[in-house]
Amino acid sequence: MATSTYLSNPTVTVNSVALTGFATAATLTRTNTAQDTTVFGNTARVYSATIEDNELTVSLYMTYGASETYATLATLVGTATTVVVKPTSSATSATNPAFTLTNTYLETLPVLNATLGEISSIDITFRGGTYTAATS
Amino acid sequence: MSKYTIVSELVGTPGEEFVPDEGINIDALIWGGFIKSDNKAPKSAKTEPTEENQ
């Protein structure tokens, strides 16, 4: 049984804009692409690290109000920016690290995602960027 | 050096100076109305009247 659990309630900051109040899901995946370096004589596959290929996916309510979701993201498409996510809104610490992707690229933005009778939401993905985890 | 003022509370305290971290897209923040630039447009150079342009 887990000894430490927490109710998902992360903070999400995109290009210095706090989008926590619009976000419903966030997944930051740190990946270091593996290169197969297996050679004759090995009895099991051997992999070595190459370069990082990190990714942040965020689900947001799509709003077009002043200084809201669309205003934050519209001009970021095709550019690199900095995003920060934290497990909770508490101060950054070893138990609440601030995960940052610097120079991460926003390739696509669904500018409209509408369904009859539903609140509009979008999923966006920031690709690449340098990963850091601050604890203070 | 360019200076910026916070407009939206989603970026910080409105009225305070905005100091961008590494990798922040300033143009996107200005376009979205989150901050404003404090830089004034440069004035055109004054030219002293001479015999030729009088």
N, CA and C atoms of all chains as a GROMACS GRO file, in nm:
protein
  570
    1MET      N    1   0.085  -0.119   0.000
    1MET     CA    2   0.000   0.000   0.000
    1MET      C    3   0.088   0.124   0.000
    2ALA      N    4   0.047   0.220  -0.079
    2ALA     CA    5   0.126   0.342  -0.086
    2ALA      C    6   0.128   0.412   0.050
    3THR      N    7   0.244   0.464   0.087
    3THR     CA    8   0.254   0.535   0.214
    3THR      C    9   0.234   0.685   0.196
    4SER      N   10   0.245   0.731   0.072
    4SER     CA   11   0.226   0.873   0.047
    4SER      C   12   0.151   0.890  -0.083
    5THR      N   13   0.033   0.944  -0.075
    5THR     CA   14  -0.046   0.969  -0.196
    5THR      C   15  -0.088   1.116  -0.195
    6TYR      N   16  -0.129   1.164  -0.310
    6TYR     CA   17  -0.179   1.302  -0.311
    6TYR      C   18  -0.287   1.314  -0.415
    7LEU      N   19  -0.382   1.402  -0.386
    7LEU     CA   20  -0.490   1.427  -0.479
    7LEU      C   21  -0.438   1.519  -0.588
    8SER      N   22  -0.450   1.475  -0.711
    8SER     CA   23  -0.394   1.552  -0.823
    8SER      C   24  -0.451   1.694  -0.824
    9ASN      N   25  -0.364   1.791  -0.806
    9ASN     CA   26  -0.406   1.931  -0.812
    9ASN      C   27  -0.285   2.016  -0.846
   10PRO      N   28  -0.224   1.987  -0.961
   10PRO     CA   29  -0.098   2.054  -0.994
   10PRO      C   30  -0.118   2.199  -1.038
   11THR      N   31  -0.009   2.272  -1.041
   11THR     CA   32  -0.010   2.406  -1.100
   11THR      C   33   0.054   2.396  -1.237
   12VAL      N   34   0.004   2.475  -1.329
   12VAL     CA   35   0.054   2.474  -1.466
   12VAL      C   36   0.082   2.617  -1.508
   13THR      N   37   0.205   2.643  -1.548
   13THR     CA   38   0.243   2.777  -1.594
   13THR      C   39   0.303   2.764  -1.733
   14VAL      N   40   0.246   2.838  -1.828
   14VAL     CA   41   0.294   2.834  -1.966
   14VAL      C   42   0.340   2.974  -2.005
   15ASN      N   43   0.465   2.985  -2.041
   15ASN     CA   44   0.521   3.115  -2.082
   15ASN      C   45   0.494   3.222  -1.975
   16SER      N   46   0.512   3.185  -1.850
   16SER     CA   47   0.492   3.273  -1.733
   16SER      C   48   0.346   3.299  -1.698
   17VAL      N   49   0.252   3.245  -1.774
   17VAL     CA   50   0.109   3.266  -1.747
   17VAL      C   51   0.056   3.147  -1.666
   18ALA      N   52  -0.004   3.175  -1.552
   18ALA     CA   53  -0.061   3.070  -1.467
   18ALA      C   54  -0.192   3.020  -1.528
   19LEU      N   55  -0.190   2.902  -1.585
   19LEU     CA   56  -0.308   2.844  -1.648
   19LEU      C   57  -0.372   2.737  -1.560
   20THR      N   58  -0.335   2.733  -1.435
   20THR     CA   59  -0.389   2.633  -1.343
   20THR      C   60  -0.542   2.635  -1.341
   21GLY      N   61  -0.599   2.754  -1.343
   21GLY     CA   62  -0.743   2.769  -1.336
   21GLY      C   63  -0.816   2.725  -1.462
   22PHE      N   64  -0.743   2.686  -1.565
   22PHE     CA   65  -0.804   2.638  -1.690
   22PHE      C   66  -0.767   2.493  -1.717
   23ALA      N   67  -0.674   2.438  -1.638
   23ALA     CA   68  -0.619   2.305  -1.667
   23ALA      C   69  -0.694   2.195  -1.594
   24THR      N   70  -0.710   2.082  -1.660
   24THR     CA   71  -0.776   1.966  -1.598
   24THR      C   72  -0.687   1.843  -1.597
   25ALA      N   73  -0.578   1.847  -1.670
   25ALA     CA   74  -0.486   1.734  -1.670
   25ALA      C   75  -0.349   1.780  -1.718
   26ALA      N   76  -0.246   1.719  -1.666
   26ALA     CA   77  -0.110   1.751  -1.709
   26ALA      C   78  -0.021   1.629  -1.691
   27THR      N   79   0.055   1.599  -1.794
   27THR     CA   80   0.149   1.488  -1.786
   27THR      C   81   0.283   1.531  -1.843
   28LEU      N   82   0.384   1.533  -1.758
   28LEU     CA   83   0.519   1.565  -1.805
   28LEU      C   84   0.599   1.436  -1.806
   29THR      N   85   0.649   1.400  -1.922
   29THR     CA   86   0.724   1.276  -1.935
   29THR      C   87   0.868   1.308  -1.973
   30ARG      N   88   0.958   1.264  -1.889
   30ARG     CA   89   1.100   1.282  -1.916
   30ARG      C   90   1.151   1.157  -1.986
   31THR      N   91   1.206   1.175  -2.104
   31THR     CA   92   1.252   1.062  -2.182
   31THR      C   93   1.398   1.083  -2.224
   32ASN      N   94   1.475   0.981  -2.209
   32ASN     CA   95   1.610   0.984  -2.265
   32ASN      C   96   1.616   0.870  -2.366
   33THR      N   97   1.614   0.906  -2.492
   33THR     CA   98   1.605   0.809  -2.599
   33THR      C   99   1.718   0.708  -2.592
   34ALA      N  100   1.681   0.580  -2.599
   34ALA     CA  101   1.780   0.474  -2.585
   34ALA      C  102   1.841   0.436  -2.721
   35GLN      N  103   1.968   0.408  -2.718
   35GLN     CA  104   2.037   0.358  -2.837
   35GLN      C  105   2.083   0.215  -2.808
   36ASP      N  106   2.050   0.125  -2.898
   36ASP     CA  107   2.089  -0.015  -2.880
   36ASP      C  108   2.240  -0.028  -2.904
   37THR      N  109   2.310  -0.066  -2.800
   37THR     CA  110   2.456  -0.081  -2.811
   37THR      C  111   2.499  -0.225  -2.785
   38THR      N  112   2.406  -0.316  -2.813
   38THR     CA  113   2.436  -0.457  -2.794
   38THR      C  114   2.545  -0.503  -2.892
   39VAL      N  115   2.637  -0.584  -2.845
   39VAL     CA  116   2.744  -0.635  -2.931
   39VAL      C  117   2.751  -0.788  -2.919
   40PHE      N  118   2.828  -0.848  -3.006
   40PHE     CA  119   2.852  -0.992  -2.999
   40PHE      C  120   2.906  -1.026  -2.860
   41GLY      N  121   2.859  -1.133  -2.808
   41GLY     CA  122   2.903  -1.175  -2.675
   41GLY      C  123   2.804  -1.140  -2.567
   42ASN      N  124   2.722  -1.034  -2.593
   42ASN     CA  125   2.618  -1.002  -2.494
   42ASN      C  126   2.511  -1.109  -2.496
   43THR      N  127   2.456  -1.135  -2.380
   43THR     CA  128   2.347  -1.232  -2.372
   43THR      C  129   2.214  -1.164  -2.347
   44ALA      N  130   2.219  -1.032  -2.338
   44ALA     CA  131   2.096  -0.955  -2.322
   44ALA      C  132   2.115  -0.821  -2.393
   45ARG      N  133   2.007  -0.761  -2.436
   45ARG     CA  134   2.016  -0.631  -2.501
   45ARG      C  135   2.077  -0.528  -2.406
   46VAL      N  136   2.158  -0.440  -2.464
   46VAL     CA  137   2.218  -0.332  -2.386
   46VAL      C  138   2.179  -0.200  -2.451
   47TYR      N  139   2.135  -0.108  -2.370
   47TYR     CA  140   2.095   0.023  -2.422
   47TYR      C  141   2.177   0.132  -2.354
   48SER      N  142   2.205   0.236  -2.430
   48SER     CA  143   2.277   0.351  -2.376
   48SER      C  144   2.194   0.477  -2.399
   49ALA      N  145   2.213   0.574  -2.310
   49ALA     CA  146   2.140   0.700  -2.323
   49ALA      C  147   2.194   0.781  -2.441
   50THR      N  148   2.106   0.851  -2.508
   50THR     CA  149   2.150   0.939  -2.616
   50THR      C  150   2.115   1.083  -2.579
   51ILE      N  151   2.002   1.132  -2.625
   51ILE     CA  152   1.961   1.268  -2.590
   51ILE      C  153   1.820   1.266  -2.533
   52GLU      N  154   1.789   1.368  -2.455
   52GLU     CA  155   1.657   1.376  -2.394
   52GLU      C  156   1.553   1.420  -2.498
   53ASP      N  157   1.434   1.366  -2.482
   53ASP     CA  158   1.322   1.400  -2.570
   53ASP      C  159   1.198   1.412  -2.481
   54ASN      N  160   1.189   1.524  -2.408
   54ASN     CA  161   1.086   1.540  -2.307
   54ASN      C  162   0.956   1.591  -2.368
   55GLU      N  163   0.848   1.576  -2.292
   55GLU     CA  164   0.718   1.612  -2.346
   55GLU      C  165   0.622   1.646  -2.232
   56LEU      N  166   0.546   1.754  -2.252
   56LEU     CA  167   0.441   1.791  -2.157
   56LEU      C  168   0.309   1.800  -2.233
   57THR      N  169   0.211   1.723  -2.186
   57THR     CA  170   0.076   1.730  -2.242
   57THR      C  171  -0.017   1.791  -2.138
   58VAL      N  172  -0.094   1.890  -2.180
   58VAL     CA  173  -0.184   1.960  -2.090
   58VAL      C  174  -0.323   1.966  -2.151
   59SER      N  175  -0.425   1.937  -2.069
   59SER     CA  176  -0.564   1.955  -2.110
   59SER      C  177  -0.616   2.084  -2.048
   60LEU      N  178  -0.676   2.166  -2.132
   60LEU     CA  179  -0.721   2.298  -2.087
   60LEU      C  180  -0.862   2.326  -2.136
   61TYR      N  181  -0.939   2.397  -2.053
   61TYR     CA  182  -1.063   2.453  -2.105
   61TYR      C  183  -1.026   2.563  -2.203
   62MET      N  184  -1.090   2.561  -2.319
   62MET     CA  185  -1.059   2.661  -2.421
   62MET      C  186  -1.148   2.783  -2.399
   63THR      N  187  -1.084   2.895  -2.374
   63THR     CA  188  -1.158   3.019  -2.356
   63THR      C  189  -1.096   3.125  -2.444
   64TYR      N  190  -1.179   3.218  -2.486
   64TYR     CA  191  -1.132   3.323  -2.577
   64TYR      C  192  -1.138   3.461  -2.511
   65GLY      N  193  -1.158   3.463  -2.379
   65GLY     CA  194  -1.162   3.590  -2.308
   65GLY      C  195  -1.025   3.657  -2.305
   66ALA      N  196  -1.027   3.784  -2.267
   66ALA     CA  197  -0.902   3.859  -2.258
   66ALA      C  198  -0.808   3.792  -2.159
   67SER      N  199  -0.685   3.775  -2.200
   67SER     CA  200  -0.580   3.717  -2.115
   67SER      C  201  -0.619   3.580  -2.060
   68GLU      N  202  -0.675   3.497  -2.145
   68GLU     CA  203  -0.709   3.362  -2.102
   68GLU      C  204  -0.639   3.260  -2.194
   69THR      N  205  -0.701   3.143  -2.215
   69THR     CA  206  -0.630   3.034  -2.281
   69THR      C  207  -0.584   3.069  -2.423
   70TYR      N  208  -0.676   3.113  -2.506
   70TYR     CA  209  -0.638   3.142  -2.644
   70TYR      C  210  -0.533   3.253  -2.650
   71ALA      N  211  -0.554   3.355  -2.568
   71ALA     CA  212  -0.460   3.468  -2.568
   71ALA      C  213  -0.321   3.423  -2.525
   72THR      N  214  -0.315   3.322  -2.441
   72THR     CA  215  -0.184   3.272  -2.396
   72THR      C  216  -0.113   3.193  -2.505
   73LEU      N  217  -0.189   3.114  -2.580
   73LEU     CA  218  -0.128   3.014  -2.666
   73LEU      C  219  -0.119   3.053  -2.814
   74ALA      N  220  -0.203   3.144  -2.858
   74ALA     CA  221  -0.217   3.170  -3.001
   74ALA      C  222  -0.085   3.201  -3.070
   75THR      N  223  -0.004   3.285  -3.010
   75THR     CA  224   0.120   3.325  -3.076
   75THR      C  225   0.239   3.239  -3.036
   76LEU      N  226   0.212   3.134  -2.958
   76LEU     CA  227   0.323   3.044  -2.921
   76LEU      C  228   0.340   2.930  -3.020
   77VAL      N  229   0.242   2.910  -3.106
   77VAL     CA  230   0.250   2.800  -3.203
   77VAL      C  231   0.370   2.822  -3.295
   78GLY      N  232   0.450   2.719  -3.306
   78GLY     CA  233   0.568   2.729  -3.391
   78GLY      C  234   0.686   2.796  -3.323
   79THR      N  235   0.676   2.815  -3.194
   79THR     CA  236   0.786   2.876  -3.120
   79THR      C  237   0.821   2.791  -2.998
   80ALA      N  238   0.930   2.826  -2.935
   80ALA     CA  239   0.972   2.758  -2.812
   80ALA      C  240   0.949   2.851  -2.695
   81THR      N  241   0.912   2.792  -2.582
   81THR     CA  242   0.887   2.872  -2.462
   81THR      C  243   0.925   2.790  -2.340
   82THR      N  244   0.889   2.840  -2.223
   82THR     CA  245   0.920   2.770  -2.099
   82THR      C  246   0.790   2.735  -2.026
   83VAL      N  247   0.779   2.612  -1.979
   83VAL     CA  248   0.660   2.569  -1.904
   83VAL      C  249   0.705   2.512  -1.770
   84VAL      N  250   0.620   2.530  -1.669
   84VAL     CA  251   0.651   2.482  -1.534
   84VAL      C  252   0.527   2.413  -1.478
   85VAL      N  253   0.545   2.295  -1.422
   85VAL     CA  254   0.436   2.226  -1.353
   85VAL      C  255   0.486   2.182  -1.216
   86LYS      N  256   0.395   2.189  -1.119
   86LYS     CA  257   0.426   2.147  -0.982
   86LYS      C  258   0.314   2.059  -0.932
   87PRO      N  259   0.344   1.962  -0.846
   87PRO     CA  260   0.239   1.874  -0.794
   87PRO      C  261   0.128   1.948  -0.722
   88THR      N  262   0.164   2.051  -0.644
   88THR     CA  263   0.063   2.130  -0.572
   88THR      C  264   0.103   2.277  -0.578
   89SER      N  265   0.015   2.361  -0.526
   89SER     CA  266   0.043   2.505  -0.528
   89SER      C  267   0.130   2.550  -0.412
   90SER      N  268   0.170   2.458  -0.326
   90SER     CA  269   0.257   2.494  -0.214
   90SER      C  270   0.393   2.541  -0.264
   91ALA      N  271   0.471   2.596  -0.172
   91ALA     CA  272   0.604   2.643  -0.209
   91ALA      C  273   0.689   2.530  -0.264
   92THR      N  274   0.776   2.567  -0.357
   92THR     CA  275   0.865   2.468  -0.417
   92THR      C  276   0.958   2.411  -0.310
   93SER      N  277   0.966   2.279  -0.307
   93SER     CA  278   1.050   2.213  -0.207
   93SER      C  279   1.086   2.074  -0.259
   94ALA      N  280   1.159   2.000  -0.178
   94ALA     CA  281   1.196   1.864  -0.218
   94ALA      C  282   1.073   1.775  -0.231
   95THR      N  283   0.967   1.808  -0.156
   95THR     CA  284   0.844   1.728  -0.164
   95THR      C  285   0.740   1.791  -0.256
   96ASN      N  286   0.775   1.905  -0.316
   96ASN     CA  287   0.687   1.969  -0.413
   96ASN      C  288   0.773   2.034  -0.521
   97PRO      N  289   0.842   1.952  -0.598
   97PRO     CA  290   0.939   2.007  -0.693
   97PRO      C  291   0.871   2.080  -0.809
   98ALA      N  292   0.940   2.178  -0.861
   98ALA     CA  293   0.893   2.251  -0.980
   98ALA      C  294   0.963   2.193  -1.102
   99PHE      N  295   0.885   2.127  -1.187
   99PHE     CA  296   0.942   2.066  -1.307
   99PHE      C  297   0.933   2.166  -1.422
  100THR      N  298   1.044   2.193  -1.484
  100THR     CA  299   1.050   2.295  -1.588
  100THR      C  300   1.104   2.238  -1.718
  101LEU      N  301   1.039   2.276  -1.827
  101LEU     CA  302   1.095   2.251  -1.960
  101LEU      C  303   1.128   2.387  -2.021
  102THR      N  304   1.253   2.409  -2.048
  102THR     CA  305   1.297   2.535  -2.106
  102THR      C  306   1.321   2.515  -2.256
  103ASN      N  307   1.275   2.613  -2.335
  103ASN     CA  308   1.286   2.605  -2.481
  103ASN      C  309   1.213   2.481  -2.535
  104THR      N  310   1.092   2.460  -2.487
  104THR     CA  311   1.010   2.351  -2.536
  104THR      C  312   0.917   2.403  -2.646
  105TYR      N  313   0.890   2.319  -2.742
  105TYR     CA  314   0.828   2.363  -2.868
  105TYR      C  315   0.680   2.327  -2.875
  106LEU      N  316   0.597   2.426  -2.908
  106LEU     CA  317   0.453   2.402  -2.927
  106LEU      C  318   0.428   2.392  -3.077
  107GLU      N  319   0.401   2.272  -3.122
  107GLU     CA  320   0.387   2.248  -3.266
  107GLU      C  321   0.246   2.277  -3.316
  108THR      N  322   0.145   2.236  -3.240
  108THR     CA  323   0.008   2.252  -3.287
  108THR      C  324  -0.080   2.309  -3.176
  109LEU      N  325  -0.186   2.378  -3.218
  109LEU     CA  326  -0.286   2.430  -3.124
  109LEU      C  327  -0.424   2.413  -3.187
  110PRO      N  328  -0.511   2.335  -3.125
  110PRO     CA  329  -0.648   2.328  -3.175
  110PRO      C  330  -0.719   2.459  -3.142
  111VAL      N  331  -0.737   2.545  -3.240
  111VAL     CA  332  -0.794   2.677  -3.210
  111VAL      C  333  -0.944   2.669  -3.186
  112LEU      N  334  -1.006   2.558  -3.226
  112LEU     CA  335  -1.148   2.538  -3.198
  112LEU      C  336  -1.173   2.389  -3.180
  113ASN      N  337  -1.237   2.356  -3.069
  113ASN     CA  338  -1.275   2.216  -3.045
  113ASN      C  339  -1.411   2.218  -2.977
  114ALA      N  340  -1.515   2.219  -3.057
  114ALA     CA  341  -1.650   2.240  -3.004
  114ALA      C  342  -1.740   2.121  -3.031
  115THR      N  343  -1.815   2.083  -2.928
  115THR     CA  344  -1.916   1.977  -2.939
  115THR      C  345  -2.045   2.028  -2.878
  116LEU      N  346  -2.155   2.000  -2.942
  116LEU     CA  347  -2.284   2.048  -2.894
  116LEU      C  348  -2.307   2.011  -2.748
  117GLY      N  349  -2.334   2.111  -2.667
  117GLY     CA  350  -2.369   2.087  -2.527
  117GLY      C  351  -2.254   2.058  -2.435
  118GLU      N  352  -2.131   2.070  -2.485
  118GLU     CA  353  -2.016   2.042  -2.400
  118GLU      C  354  -1.928   2.165  -2.385
  119ILE      N  355  -1.860   2.172  -2.272
  119ILE     CA  356  -1.764   2.280  -2.250
  119ILE      C  357  -1.640   2.249  -2.333
  120SER      N  358  -1.597   2.347  -2.409
  120SER     CA  359  -1.484   2.326  -2.500
  120SER      C  360  -1.353   2.308  -2.424
  121SER      N  361  -1.279   2.207  -2.462
  121SER     CA  362  -1.147   2.187  -2.404
  121SER      C  363  -1.051   2.140  -2.512
  122ILE      N  364  -0.923   2.158  -2.487
  122ILE     CA  365  -0.821   2.120  -2.585
  122ILE      C  366  -0.708   2.046  -2.514
  123ASP      N  367  -0.636   1.968  -2.591
  123ASP     CA  368  -0.513   1.905  -2.544
  123ASP      C  369  -0.397   1.962  -2.625
  124ILE      N  370  -0.295   2.009  -2.556
  124ILE     CA  371  -0.178   2.060  -2.626
  124ILE      C  372  -0.054   1.987  -2.576
  125THR      N  373   0.047   1.982  -2.662
  125THR     CA  374   0.169   1.910  -2.628
  125THR      C  375   0.291   1.997  -2.656
  126PHE      N  376   0.372   2.014  -2.554
  126PHE     CA  377   0.500   2.082  -2.570
  126PHE      C  378   0.608   1.974  -2.586
  127ARG      N  379   0.686   1.988  -2.688
  127ARG     CA  380   0.784   1.883  -2.720
  127ARG      C  381   0.927   1.935  -2.704
  128GLY      N  382   1.012   1.847  -2.652
  128GLY     CA  383   1.153   1.881  -2.637
  128GLY      C  384   1.175   1.977  -2.521
  129GLY      N  385   1.291   2.037  -2.521
  129GLY     CA  386   1.326   2.131  -2.416
  129GLY      C  387   1.412   2.068  -2.309
  130THR      N  388   1.478   2.155  -2.237
  130THR     CA  389   1.568   2.111  -2.131
  130THR      C  390   1.491   2.093  -2.001
  131TYR      N  391   1.506   1.977  -1.940
  131TYR     CA  392   1.432   1.944  -1.818
  131TYR      C  393   1.514   1.979  -1.695
  132THR      N  394   1.446   2.045  -1.600
  132THR     CA  395   1.506   2.066  -1.468
  132THR      C  396   1.399   2.044  -1.362
  133ALA      N  397   1.442   2.005  -1.243
  133ALA     CA  398   1.350   1.987  -1.131
  133ALA      C  399   1.406   2.066  -1.013
  134ALA      N  400   1.344   2.180  -0.986
  134ALA     CA  401   1.390   2.265  -0.876
  134ALA      C  402   1.325   2.221  -0.746
  135THR      N  403   1.404   2.225  -0.639
  135THR     CA  404   1.350   2.187  -0.508
  135THR      C  405   1.357   2.304  -0.409
  136SER      N  406   1.389   2.419  -0.457
  136SER     CA  407   1.391   2.538  -0.368
  136SER      C  408   1.367   2.663  -0.450
  137MET      N  409   1.810   4.841  -2.181
  137MET     CA  410   1.740   4.714  -2.160
  137MET      C  411   1.590   4.738  -2.153
  138SER      N  412   1.512   4.650  -2.214
  138SER     CA  413   1.368   4.665  -2.216
  138SER      C  414   1.308   4.638  -2.078
  139LYS      N  415   1.203   4.716  -2.045
  139LYS     CA  416   1.132   4.695  -1.918
  139LYS      C  417   0.985   4.670  -1.948
  140TYR      N  418   0.925   4.588  -1.864
  140TYR     CA  419   0.785   4.550  -1.885
  140TYR      C  420   0.709   4.559  -1.753
  141THR      N  421   0.579   4.589  -1.765
  141THR     CA  422   0.492   4.597  -1.648
  141THR      C  423   0.384   4.491  -1.658
  142ILE      N  424   0.356   4.426  -1.546
  142ILE     CA  425   0.254   4.320  -1.542
  142ILE      C  426   0.114   4.383  -1.551
  143VAL      N  427   0.032   4.328  -1.638
  143VAL     CA  428  -0.106   4.374  -1.654
  143VAL      C  429  -0.203   4.272  -1.595
  144SER      N  430  -0.178   4.144  -1.621
  144SER     CA  431  -0.270   4.038  -1.578
  144SER      C  432  -0.218   3.970  -1.452
  145GLU      N  433  -0.311   3.941  -1.360
  145GLU     CA  434  -0.272   3.872  -1.237
  145GLU      C  435  -0.231   3.728  -1.263
  146LEU      N  436  -0.255   3.678  -1.383
  146LEU     CA  437  -0.211   3.542  -1.415
  146LEU      C  438  -0.059   3.535  -1.433
  147VAL      N  439   0.002   3.652  -1.446
  147VAL     CA  440   0.148   3.657  -1.463
  147VAL      C  441   0.215   3.702  -1.333
  148GLY      N  442   0.143   3.776  -1.253
  148GLY     CA  443   0.199   3.828  -1.128
  148GLY      C  444   0.111   3.938  -1.074
  149THR      N  445   0.172   4.026  -0.996
  149THR     CA  446   0.095   4.136  -0.938
  149THR      C  447   0.088   4.252  -1.037
  150PRO      N  448  -0.032   4.288  -1.080
  150PRO     CA  449  -0.044   4.398  -1.177
  150PRO      C  450   0.023   4.526  -1.127
  151GLY      N  451   0.096   4.590  -1.217
  151GLY     CA  452   0.165   4.713  -1.182
  151GLY      C  453   0.311   4.692  -1.150
  152GLU      N  454   0.346   4.570  -1.112
  152GLU     CA  455   0.486   4.543  -1.081
  152GLU      C  456   0.565   4.515  -1.209
  153GLU      N  457   0.695   4.530  -1.199
  153GLU     CA  458   0.781   4.504  -1.315
  153GLU      C  459   0.784   4.354  -1.345
  154PHE      N  460   0.778   4.322  -1.471
  154PHE     CA  461   0.789   4.182  -1.513
  154PHE      C  462   0.931   4.156  -1.560
  155VAL      N  463   0.995   4.062  -1.494
  155VAL     CA  464   1.131   4.023  -1.532
  155VAL      C  465   1.124   3.883  -1.591
  156PRO      N  466   1.142   3.868  -1.720
  156PRO     CA  467   1.122   3.737  -1.784
  156PRO      C  468   1.232   3.637  -1.746
  157ASP      N  469   1.188   3.513  -1.724
  157ASP     CA  470   1.283   3.404  -1.706
  157ASP      C  471   1.337   3.361  -1.841
  158GLU      N  472   1.434   3.271  -1.838
  158GLU     CA  473   1.493   3.221  -1.962
  158GLU      C  474   1.387   3.151  -2.048
  159GLY      N  475   1.387   3.185  -2.175
  159GLY     CA  476   1.301   3.115  -2.269
  159GLY      C  477   1.160   3.171  -2.281
  160ILE      N  478   1.130   3.279  -2.210
  160ILE     CA  479   0.994   3.335  -2.214
  160ILE      C  480   0.976   3.417  -2.342
  161ASN      N  481   0.861   3.394  -2.407
  161ASN     CA  482   0.828   3.464  -2.532
  161ASN      C  483   0.757   3.595  -2.495
  162ILE      N  484   0.833   3.703  -2.495
  162ILE     CA  485   0.779   3.834  -2.455
  162ILE      C  486   0.671   3.882  -2.552
  163ASP      N  487   0.693   3.864  -2.680
  163ASP     CA  488   0.595   3.911  -2.779
  163ASP      C  489   0.459   3.846  -2.756
  164ALA      N  490   0.459   3.717  -2.721
  164ALA     CA  491   0.332   3.648  -2.697
  164ALA      C  492   0.261   3.704  -2.574
  165LEU      N  493   0.337   3.741  -2.473
  165LEU     CA  494   0.276   3.798  -2.352
  165LEU      C  495   0.218   3.936  -2.380
  166ILE      N  496   0.287   4.015  -2.460
  166ILE     CA  497   0.236   4.148  -2.495
  166ILE      C  498   0.112   4.134  -2.582
  167TRP      N  499   0.117   4.044  -2.680
  167TRP     CA  500   0.004   4.022  -2.771
  167TRP      C  501  -0.120   3.979  -2.693
  168GLY      N  502  -0.100   3.894  -2.593
  168GLY     CA  503  -0.212   3.843  -2.515
  168GLY      C  504  -0.262   3.939  -2.408
  169GLY      N  505  -0.194   4.052  -2.393
  169GLY     CA  506  -0.238   4.151  -2.296
  169GLY      C  507  -0.198   4.119  -2.153
  170PHE      N  508  -0.098   4.036  -2.136
  170PHE     CA  509  -0.056   3.997  -2.001
  170PHE      C  510   0.044   4.096  -1.942
  171ILE      N  511   0.124   4.156  -2.028
  171ILE     CA  512   0.221   4.256  -1.985
  171ILE      C  513   0.220   4.369  -2.087
  172LYS      N  514   0.282   4.481  -2.051
  172LYS     CA  515   0.299   4.589  -2.148
  172LYS      C  516   0.443   4.636  -2.144
  173SER      N  517   0.487   4.686  -2.256
  173SER     CA  518   0.623   4.735  -2.264
  173SER      C  519   0.629   4.878  -2.216
  174ASP      N  520   0.732   4.909  -2.139
  174ASP     CA  521   0.750   5.046  -2.090
  174ASP      C  522   0.840   5.128  -2.181
  175ASN      N  523   0.881   5.066  -2.289
  175ASN     CA  524   0.972   5.138  -2.379
  175ASN      C  525   0.894   5.238  -2.462
  176LYS      N  526   0.944   5.360  -2.466
  176LYS     CA  527   0.884   5.463  -2.549
  176LYS      C  528   0.947   5.457  -2.687
  177ALA      N  529   0.866   5.488  -2.786
  177ALA     CA  530   0.918   5.492  -2.923
  177ALA      C  531   1.025   5.598  -2.933
  178PRO      N  532   1.134   5.566  -2.998
  178PRO     CA  533   1.242   5.665  -3.010
  178PRO      C  534   1.197   5.786  -3.090
  179LYS      N  535   1.238   5.903  -3.040
  179LYS     CA  536   1.203   6.025  -3.112
  179LYS      C  537   1.293   6.040  -3.233
  180SER      N  538   1.237   6.101  -3.335
  180SER     CA  539   1.318   6.125  -3.453
  180SER      C  540   1.417   6.236  -3.424
  181ALA      N  541   1.529   6.227  -3.489
  181ALA     CA  542   1.634   6.324  -3.464
  181ALA      C  543   1.594   6.462  -3.513
  182LYS      N  544   1.626   6.560  -3.432
  182LYS     CA  545   1.597   6.698  -3.474
  182LYS      C  546   1.709   6.745  -3.566
  183THR      N  547   1.670   6.819  -3.666
  183THR     CA  548   1.770   6.872  -3.757
  183THR      C  549   1.773   7.023  -3.745
  184GLU      N  550   1.890   7.074  -3.731
  184GLU     CA  551   1.906   7.219  -3.722
  184GLU      C  552   1.884   7.281  -3.858
  185PRO      N  553   1.812   7.392  -3.861
  185PRO     CA  554   1.789   7.456  -3.992
  185PRO      C  555   1.920   7.505  -4.052
  186THR      N  556   1.933   7.478  -4.175
  186THR     CA  557   2.051   7.526  -4.247
  186THR      C  558   2.003   7.609  -4.366
  187GLU      N  559   2.093   7.666  -4.432
  187GLU     CA  560   2.056   7.747  -4.548
  187GLU      C  561   1.991   7.661  -4.658
  188GLU      N  562   2.035   7.534  -4.664
  188GLU     CA  563   1.985   7.449  -4.770
  188GLU      C  564   1.840   7.405  -4.747
  189ASN      N  565   1.801   7.374  -4.619
  189ASN     CA  566   1.665   7.323  -4.596
  189ASN      C  567   1.569   7.432  -4.549
  190GLN      N  568   1.609   7.559  -4.548
  190GLN     CA  569   1.518   7.666  -4.507
  190GLN      C  570   1.434   7.712  -4.625
   0.00000   0.00000   0.00000
